[in-house]
Amino acid sequence: MPTAVAIFSIVYLLIAVGRIPPVLIAVLGAIAMVMLGVLSEQQALSYVDLEVILLLAAMVSLAEIAGRTGVFEWAAIRCAVASAFLDNVTVVVLTVPVTLSVVAP
């Protein structure tokens, strides 16, 4: 238990510092948990949900393809028109993801 808390603390601190990509830190933390015997390989692999990983990969692929077609810009224009008929909270909920996808690199 103290080993797991120590690994978690180090990983949390490194992610908070922000100099190393968080995904790399998380993977190295998971490897440390297995290498130091906190988890067995089977236990560590049981926490990996391939359905979620495949879903995220498919969503990223679809967002990339949709971004190339200009659908996000089209949706932003349509949401601006919809704001005349919807309340402000609904428009914000609908436009924030579109806005983030347009401005994100």
N, C-alpha and C positions, 0 to 999 in steps of 0.2 A: 504493500500500500504506500509506503513512503517513497518508493521508486516511482510509482505512477504519479504521485503528487508533484514530485520534483520534475519529472518530464513535462507534465502539464504546465507547471509554472514557467519553465524555461521556454516552452513553445508559446505560451501566452505572452510572455515578455518580448520575445522576438517578433511576434506578429504586431504587438503594440508599437515597437520601435519603427517598423515599417521599411527597413532597409533591404530586406530579403522578401521575395514574393511569398505571400501567405500559403499558397498551395505547396510550394517547396518545403516550407517549414512544417506544415501539417504532415506531409509524406515522410519527412525525416523523423518527426515525432512518432509516427506510427511504426516506422522501422525500428526506432529505438525501443519502443514498447515490446516488440517481438524479440529483438536481439537480447534485451536484458531480462527476458523471461516473464514479463508482466502479463503478456497474452501469448497464447500459442498461435501458430500460423492459422489453424482452423478457426479459432475464435476471431482473429483479425479479419479473415476473409468472410466470415459470416456477417460482419458489419457492412460489407460492400454490397449495395443494392444495384445490380446491373440494370434493372428496369429504369431506375432514376437516371443512371448515367446515360443510357441509350435515349431516354426521353430528352434530356438536356442537350445531347449531341444533335438530335433531330431538330429541336427548337432553334439551336444556333444555326444549323444549316438552312432551315426555312427562313429565319430572320435575315441571313446573309443574302439569300436569293431574292426575298421580298425587298430588301434595301436597294438592290441593284435595279429593280423595276420602277422605283420611285413611289411605291405604294404608301410609304410613311408620309411623304410630302403631301400626297393626295389626301390621306386621312387627316392630316393636320388642317388642311383647308376645309374639309367637310366638317370637322369638329368646330371650327370657328363659326361656320354657319349654324351648326346645331346649338351653339351657345345662346342664340337668340330665343330658343324654345325650351331649353333645359335650365335647371337651377345651377348656381355656380359650383356647388360641390360635385355634382355629377360631371360637369364639364372638366373640372380639374382631375377627377379620377380617370376620365377617359383620355385626356390629353397628356398627362404626365409621362406615361410610357412612350407615347409617340414622340414627344419632345425629347426625351432622353435618347431615344434611338436615332433621332435626326442629328443631335449635337454630339453624340458619342463618336469617337474616332473609329 
